[in-house]
Amino acid sequence: GQQLNQSPQSMFIQEGEDVSMNCTSSSIFNTWLWYKQDPGEGPVLLIALYKAGELTSNGRLTAQFGITRKDSFLNISASIPSDVGIYFCAGTTSGTYKYIFGTGTRLKVLA
Amino acid sequence: EPEVTQTPSHQVTQMGQEVILRCVPISNHLYFYWYRQILGQKVEFLVSFYNNEISEKSEIFDDQFSVERPDGSNFTLKIRSTKLEDSAMYFCASNRGGNEQFFGPGTRLTVL
């Protein structure tokens, strides 16, 4: 079945550093979305991407929809302690609204 | 800002018992979804629901599962005879169509 692989699996960074994570698939996706999940809570939408090559920002977050439609990355600039959490990519393919979720990147920020 | 709400936040049940998880989607949304997340794993799609019928379901969503929109506001997931492996977080999501789904806070189901 379709899978989304995220890397890195986890990362520890110092407060103030920039973070980059990505999501790749062997299949083409029509939409890429990035969510953040805090412990014991539901995923919260950060950024949605709809077109190949699209680059979108939301505050300190920037995400891009890969040209091949098989990947996406998320950057976080000047990280702060509340950036801690698990970041999931999700995608949809043609003819369906169901999300395929990635494996997640666990981010820890050291103050 | 409108939110998806879910009750209960935590449900503990004995194996073989029936459980109903409840969701109130955002009021003007038309598409409703259930996902589950086994502890430490990724979020997995279960079912989507539109116009009072299931529009898509995954292989996880077998005959033990059912969904219902009993009135204009609630959306429920029923598990008829729970198994140990049904223990997970269950998330409801909704949208108006398009691709930005909004998730509820989840119900943690523990099957003993």
Interface residues (C-beta under 8 A of the other chain):
Chain A: T31 L33 Y35 G40 E41 G42 P43 V44 L45 A48 Y50 F88 A90 T92 T96 Y97 K98 Y99 I100 F101 G102 T103 G104
Chain B: V4 Y31 Y33 Y35 K42 V43 E44 F45 S48 S55 E56 S58 F91 N95 G97 N99 E100 Q101 F102 F103 G104 P105 G106 R108
